[in-house]
């Protein structure tokens, strides 16, 4: 397996600045994987509220703190060539349905898959992590638009749920996040979900997959929930996708 993935639950943790807590992980992850003569390609399609230009500026400012420059794909007329010639692919958070619809409309699903299979590093947070799964059916987002399919990039063999909250917030009378994920597994008992709390993530590099984060994450199987902790080795979960 030649994939290099850094999948983050969120862009912020608590009151921290944008990507502040993630920047050390991003810097380390990219340090030996990129050609600085090539573009670090940012895909802003999930950024419905902020808009592509402002979203690019926000991420540029964050990456500038670790001496890296990004450029948004919306500036490129030939988006396919931008994917083929970039040094890394970075997809930010926002609305997952909007993100996936734009990827389909621009015919970018297969080119992104091919680039990542060839070793181009991929960084995603929130919606950008959601679409690394086989489908987006475990996103927390509202379906404000309708993509042609829920099928996503399928970079890993199991579903992902970012922004996972354990338990029931005070005063909340709806279903908990766990109940929603359990509903998915009742309907899809052979599937598996990795739930990422704020500040947590997954790193796949050189065939090794690890969970990282101060708070525990969770692996949900049908009628089973397993906790995972900082630096947990999850390599065995990749076997179903070899």
VEXTORDREN-951722 format. One record per residue: x, y negated, z negated of N, C-alpha, C in turn. Coordinates in steps of 0.05 Angstrom, whole numbers, padded with zeros to 5 digits, always signed. Layout:
// residues N
XYZXYZXYZ/...
This chain:
// residues 242
+00017+00024+00000+00000+00000+00000+00018-00025+00000/+00013-00042+00019+00030-00066+00023+00016-00092+00014/-00006-00090+00000-00022-00113-00007-00009-00128-00031/-00011-00154-00030-00002-00171-00053-00025-00189-00060/-00037-00184-00083-00061-00199-00091-00058-00210-00119/-00067-00235-00122-00070-00248-00148-00099-00258-00150/-00115-00245-00166-00143-00251-00168-00149-00262-00196/-00158-00287-00197-00163-00301-00222-00192-00304-00227/-00200-00302-00252-00228-00306-00259-00238-00334-00254/-00220-00354-00260-00230-00381-00260-00207-00401-00254/-00214-00425-00247-00194-00446-00243-00187-00461-00268/-00204-00459-00288-00200-00473-00314-00205-00453-00337/-00192-00459-00359-00197-00444-00384-00202-00465-00406/-00226-00465-00417-00232-00485-00438-00230-00513-00427/-00214-00530-00440-00211-00558-00432-00186-00562-00416/-00174-00541-00406-00149-00544-00391-00154-00557-00364/-00133-00568-00352-00135-00580-00326-00139-00560-00304/-00144-00570-00280-00150-00552-00257-00126-00535-00251/-00130-00509-00252-00110-00488-00247-00086-00489-00267/-00088-00506-00287-00066-00510-00305-00055-00484-00317/-00073-00468-00327-00064-00443-00340-00055-00422-00319/-00065-00424-00295-00058-00405-00274-00032-00411-00260/-00023-00436-00261+00001-00443-00245+00026-00427-00250/+00032-00420-00275+00056-00403-00279+00053-00376-00266/+00029-00364-00267+00025-00339-00253+00027-00342-00223/+00016-00364-00212+00017-00369-00184+00046-00372-00174/+00061-00388-00189+00089-00393-00182+00105-00367-00182/+00102-00351-00203+00117-00326-00204+00108-00307-00182/+00082-00306-00177+00072-00288-00156+00083-00294-00129/+00085-00320-00122+00093-00328-00095+00123-00331-00092/+00138-00330-00114+00166-00338-00114+00183-00323-00093/+00178-00297-00089+00194-00281-00071+00178-00271-00047/+00155-00283-00042+00137-00272-00022+00131-00291+00001/+00139-00316+00000+00131-00335+00020+00155-00346+00036/+00149-00354+00060+00168-00369+00077+00159-00398+00075/+00176-00415+00063+00168-00443+00058+00166-00459+00084/+00175-00447+00106+00172-00461+00132+00144-00457+00143/+00129-00439+00131+00102-00433+00141+00081-00444+00122/+00057-00446+00131+00035-00458+00116+00025-00440+00094/+00021-00452+00070+00005-00439+00050-00024-00447+00056/-00040-00429+00066-00066-00435+00078-00088-00434+00057/-00101-00456+00053-00123-00457+00033-00150-00456+00048/-00168-00440+00038-00195-00437+00050-00215-00448+00030/-00228-00471+00036-00244-00485+00017-00274-00480+00020/-00282-00459+00035-00310-00456+00043-00329-00453+00020/-00320-00445-00003-00338-00443-00026-00345-00470-00039/-00331-00491-00031-00333-00516-00044-00356-00533-00034/-00380-00524-00038-00404-00539-00029-00407-00566-00043/-00404-00567-00068-00408-00592-00083-00386-00612-00079/-00362-00604-00077-00339-00622-00076-00333-00631-00047/-00338-00615-00027-00331-00621+00000-00302-00612+00006/-00297-00605+00032-00272-00593+00039-00248-00612+00035/-00251-00638+00042-00228-00657+00039-00220-00660+00010/-00240-00665-00007-00234-00669-00035-00224-00644-00048/-00235-00621-00039-00225-00596-00050-00196-00591-00043/-00189-00597-00019-00161-00594-00011-00143-00612-00028/-00151-00636-00033-00135-00655-00049-00131-00644-00077/-00153-00633-00088-00152-00623-00116-00132-00600-00118/-00132-00582-00098-00114-00559-00099-00085-00568-00092/-00083-00587-00073-00056-00598-00067-00043-00610-00092/-00058-00624-00107-00047-00637-00131-00038-00616-00151/-00054-00594-00154-00046-00573-00173-00021-00559-00164/-00021-00551-00138+00002-00536-00128+00027-00553-00127/+00023-00579-00124+00046-00598-00124+00062-00597-00150/+00049-00589-00172+00062-00587-00198+00082-00564-00199/+00079-00545-00180+00099-00523-00179+00114-00525-00152/+00115-00549-00141+00131-00555-00117+00122-00538-00093/+00096-00534-00090+00086-00520-00066+00065-00537-00052/+00065-00535-00026+00046-00551-00010+00026-00532+00003/+00000-00540+00003-00020-00525+00016-00034-00542+00038/-00046-00528+00057-00061-00542+00078-00087-00527+00082/-00109-00541+00085-00135-00529+00087-00140-00520+00116/-00154-00497+00118-00160-00486+00144-00179-00503+00160/-00193-00521+00147-00213-00536+00163-00200-00557+00181/-00173-00561+00178-00159-00579+00195-00150-00566+00222/-00152-00540+00223-00142-00525+00246-00164-00519+00266/-00159-00526+00291-00178-00518+00312-00177-00488+00317/-00153-00477+00317-00149-00448+00321-00145-00435+00294/-00167-00428+00282-00166-00417+00254-00155-00389+00254/-00159-00374+00276-00147-00347+00277-00117-00349+00277/-00106-00368+00293-00077-00371+00293-00066-00381+00266/-00082-00397+00253-00074-00407+00226-00071-00383+00207/-00089-00364+00209-00087-00340+00192-00063-00324+00200/-00058-00320+00225-00036-00303+00235-00009-00315+00228/-00007-00341+00227+00019-00354+00223+00025-00365+00195/+00007-00360+00177+00010-00372+00150+00029-00355+00133/+00038-00366+00111+00055-00353+00092+00040-00341+00069/+00016-00351+00063-00002-00341+00042-00030-00351+00048/-00049-00336+00038-00077-00343+00040-00088-00348+00012/-00101-00371+00008-00111-00380-00018-00140-00387-00015/-00157-00375-00031-00186-00381-00029-00197-00389-00056/-00208-00413-00058-00217-00423-00083-00246-00416-00090/-00254-00425-00113-00280-00418-00124-00302-00437-00114/-00326-00431-00123-00350-00446-00114-00372-00427-00110/-00387-00430-00088-00409-00412-00083-00400-00389-00064/-00403-00365-00074-00393-00341-00060-00409-00336-00034/-00435-00341-00035-00451-00337-00011-00443-00356+00012/-00439-00381+00005-00430-00400+00025-00403-00393+00036/-00385-00385+00018-00358-00377+00027-00359-00354+00047/-00374-00334+00040-00376-00310+00058-00389-00317+00084/-00410-00333+00084-00423-00341+00109-00404-00356+00127/-00388-00374+00116-00368-00389+00133-00347-00370+00144/-00338-00351+00128-00318-00332+00138-00329-00316+00162/-00355-00308+00160-00367-00293+00182-00370-00312+00206/-00380-00336+00202-00385-00354+00224-00359-00361+00239/-00337-00361+00225-00311-00367+00238-00296-00342+00246/-00309-00319+00243-00297-00294+00252-00270-00289+00238/-00269-00293+00212-00244-00292+00197-00241-00267+00179/-00262-00251+00177-00261-00228+00159-00239-00209+00167/-00240-00200+00191-00220-00180+00200-00192-00192+00202/-00188-00216+00212-00161-00228+00212-00149-00230+00184/-00165-00238+00164-00155-00240+00137-00147-00212+00127/-00164-00192+00132-00158-00165+00123-00132-00155+00136/-00128-00161+00161-00104-00152+00175-00079-00166+00164/-00081-00192+00159-00058-00206+00148-00050-00195+00121/-00070-00190+00104-00064-00180+00077-00053-00152+00078/-00063-00136+00097-00053-00108+00100-00023-00109+00109/-00015-00130+00122+00012-00133+00131+00030-00145+00110/+00019-00151+00086+00036-00161+00064+00033-00190+00058/+00018-00206+00074+00014-00234+00068+00000-00236+00041/+00012-00251+00022+00000-00253-00005-00027-00268-00005/-00044-00259-00022-00071-00271-00025-00075-00280-00053/-00085-00304-00057-00092-00314-00083-00121-00323-00082/-00137-00314-00101-00165-00323-00102-00173-00328-00131/-00191-00347-00134-00203-00350-00161-00233-00353-00158/-00247-00343-00178-00277-00344-00178-00288-00332-00152/-00301-00348-00135-00312-00337-00110-00290-00324-00093/-00266-00335-00095-00243-00324-00080-00235-00296-00090/-00241-00290-00115-00237-00263-00126-00261-00245-00119/-00285-00257-00120-00309-00241-00113-00306-00228-00086/-00296-00243-00066-00296-00232-00039-00274-00212-00034/-00256-00208-00054-00235-00188-00051-00248-00160-00055/-00271-00159-00066-00285-00133-00071-00298-00123-00045/-00308-00099-00045-00322-00089-00021-00346-00106-00013/-00361-00116-00033-00384-00132-00028-00385-00155-00049/-00403-00174-00044-00406-00196-00064-00430-00191-00082/-00439-00166-00084-00464-00161-00098-00462-00163-00129/-00438-00168-00139-00435-00173-00168-00425-00201-00174/-00430-00220-00155-00425-00248-00161-00446-00259-00180/-00439-00280-00194-00458-00294-00212-00473-00316-00197/-00466-00321-00172-00476-00345-00158-00504-00342-00147/-00517-00365-00142-00543-00365-00130-00540-00363-00099/-00557-00348-00086-00555-00345-00057-00567-00369-00042/-00552-00391-00042-00562-00416-00030-00562-00415+00000/-00546-00397+00012-00547-00391+00040-00547-00361+00044/-00552-00352+00068-00553-00323+00073-00532-00315+00093/-00510-00302+00083-00490-00292+00102-00502-00268+00117/-00490-00261+00140-00501-00239+00156-00499-00212+00142/-00481-00210+00122-00478-00186+00107-00467-00193+00079/-00471-00175+00060-00459-00178+00034-00431-00165+00034/-00424-00151+00055-00398-00139+00057-00376-00160+00057/-00355-00156+00041-00334-00176+00037-00308-00166+00048/-00285-00175+00037-00259-00168+00048-00250-00139+00042/-00261-00127+00021-00255-00099+00015-00225-00095+00011/-00213-00112-00004-00184-00110-00009-00178-00091-00032/-00198-00085-00048-00196-00067-00070-00221-00049-00070/-00220-00025-00082-00243-00006-00079-00266-00010-00098/-00265-00031-00116-00286-00034-00135-00296-00063-00136/-00319-00066-00148-00331-00093-00150-00317-00110-00171/-00320-00136-00168-00308-00155-00187-00330-00174-00197/-00328-00180-00223-00346-00200-00235-00329-00220-00250/-00324-00243-00238-00309-00264-00252-00327-00279-00273/-00314-00295-00289-00328-00311-00309-00345-00294-00328/-00335-00270-00334-00351-00251-00350-00353-00262-00379/-00377-00261-00389-00382-00269-00417-00392-00245-00432/-00379-00238-00453-00387-00216-00470-00408-00225-00490/-00429-00209-00493-00450-00215-00513-00470-00235-00502/-00486-00246-00520-00508-00263-00513-00504-00291-00525/-00501-00312-00509-00497-00338-00521-00521-00346-00538/-00516-00361-00560-00538-00369-00578-00561-00383-00562/-00585-00375-00567-00608-00388-00555-00615-00378-00527/-00599-00360-00516-00604-00349-00490-00622-00325-00492/-00644-00326-00478-00664-00304-00479-00666-00288-00454/-00649-00294-00434-00649-00277-00410-00630-00254-00413/-00627-00239-00391-00608-00217-00392-00579-00226-00396/-00564-00210-00410-00536-00216-00413-00521-00208-00387/-00496-00216-00385-00480-00209-00361-00477-00178-00360/-00473-00166-00384-00470-00137-00384-00496-00123-00373/-00519-00133-00381-00544-00121-00371-00547-00124-00341/-00538-00147-00331-00540-00150-00302-00521-00131-00287/-00497-00127-00298-00479-00108-00285-00488-00079-00288/-00501-00073-00311-00512-00047-00314-00535-00041-00295/-00550-00062-00288-00571-00059-00268-00559-00052-00241/-00537-00065-00234-00524-00058-00209-00515-00029-00209/-00505-00019-00231-00495+00008-00233-00517+00029-00234/-00540+00021-00244-00564+00039-00242-00571+00043-00213/-00571+00021-00198-00578+00023-00170-00555+00035-00153/-00530+00033-00163-00507+00042-00148-00489+00058-00167/-00498+00081-00176-00484+00096-00198-00456+00105-00192/-00448+00106-00166-00421+00115-00159-00401+00092-00158/-00411+00067-00162-00394+00044-00160-00380+00038-00186/-00361+00019-00185-00346+00011-00209-00342-00019-00208/-00341-00032-00231-00338-00061-00232-00316-00067-00252/-00299-00086-00245-00280-00098-00264-00290-00126-00271/-00295-00131-00297-00305-00157-00306-00282-00172-00318/-00279-00197-00308-00256-00214-00316-00266-00238-00332/-00259-00240-00358-00266-00264-00373-00249-00288-00364/-00256-00312-00373-00241-00336-00366-00212-00333-00374/-00195-00341-00356-00166-00340-00361-00153-00313-00354/-00169-00294-00346-00158-00267-00340-00155-00264-00310/-00142-00242-00302-00138-00237-00274-00126-00210-00269/-00123-00204-00243-00111-00180-00233-00088-00186-00215/-00066-00171-00217-00043-00175-00200-00036-00149-00187/-00036-00148-00161-00027-00125-00145-00002-00133-00130/+00020-00119-00135+00045-00125-00122+00063-00100-00122/+00074-00093-00099+00092-00070-00097+00077-00044-00106/+00052-00043-00100+00036-00019-00106+00028-00017-00135/+00035-00037-00152+00028-00036-00180+00006-00057-00186/-00014-00048-00201-00037-00065-00207-00039-00068-00237/-00040-00093-00247-00042-00099-00275-00064-00119-00281/-00077-00116-00304-00095-00135-00315-00079-00154-00333/-00085-00180-00333-00072-00198-00352-00093-00218-00362/-00089-00226-00387-00107-00245-00400-00107-00242-00430/-00111-00265-00444-00112-00264-00473-00136-00248-00483/-00158-00250-00469-00182-00236-00477-00185-00210-00462/-00199-00191-00473-00202-00165-00461-00221-00167-00437/-00214-00153-00416-00232-00149-00393-00246-00122-00396/-00262-00115-00376-00278-00091-00379-00280-00077-00352/-00279-00050-00353-00285-00033-00330-00313-00022-00336/-00331-00027-00318-00358-00016-00320-00362+00006-00300/-00368+00030-00311-00378+00052-00295-00407+00058-00302/-00420+00075-00287-00447+00082-00294-00448+00094-00322/-00461+00081-00341-00465+00090-00369-00438+00091-00384/-00419+00075-00376-00393+00074-00390-00381+00046-00387/-00369+00037-00409-00356+00010-00409-00329+00014-00424/-00307+00007-00410-00280+00011-00420-00266-00015-00422/-00255-00022-00445-00240-00047-00449-00212-00044-00437/-00202-00067-00426-00174-00068-00416-00161-00093-00428/-00136-00091-00433-00121-00112-00447-00098-00123-00431/-00085-00144-00441-00063-00156-00427-00042-00136-00419/-00034-00137-00393-00014-00119-00382-00023-00090-00379/-00049-00085-00380-00059-00058-00375-00052-00050-00346/-00041-00026-00344-00034-00015-00317-00060-00002-00306/-00068-00012-00283-00093-00002-00270-00087+00012-00244/-00063+00020-00240-00055+00032-00214-00072+00056-00207/-00081+00071-00226-00097+00095-00220-00123+00088-00206/-00133+00063-00210-00158+00056-00198-00155+00052-00168/-00131+00050-00158-00126+00046-00129-00129+00072-00114/-00128+00094-00127-00127+00120-00113-00150+00125-00095/-00174+00114-00103-00197+00119-00086-00197+00103-00060/-00177+00085-00057-00175+00069-00033-00150+00074-00017/-00135+00096-00025-00111+00102-00010-00117+00112+00018/
